């Protein structure tokens, strides 16, 4: 994980949570695949603080229905499974469950894809 990447989740997270239009813009910008890859790297390298920040960013973005297909295509499900394997006391688990819930709740087509 490079130093420049470590600064990225905070600024994206701020945008994702600052207003609905900003979150929608991020959801439609194409940045989701890069952020999901960042979560995978952070989780696999044991960078818990980075993983928590990136997962929070993706959770904020997941509230926008247009983000759900992109999250699935980028491989979010294996990342969430890895995050949830840390045990229920780890703070990333709450975010991972919320993100997964949003995938089911916010976009019916994505819910159907996940159920197959």
Secondary structure as UniProt FT lines:
FT   HELIX           3..18
FT   HELIX           20..27
FT   TURN            28..30
FT   HELIX           32..45
FT   HELIX           48..61
FT   TURN            62..63
FT   HELIX           65..73
FT   TURN            74..75
FT   HELIX           76..84
FT   TURN            85..86
FT   TURN            88..89
FT   HELIX           91..106
FT   HELIX           108..115
//
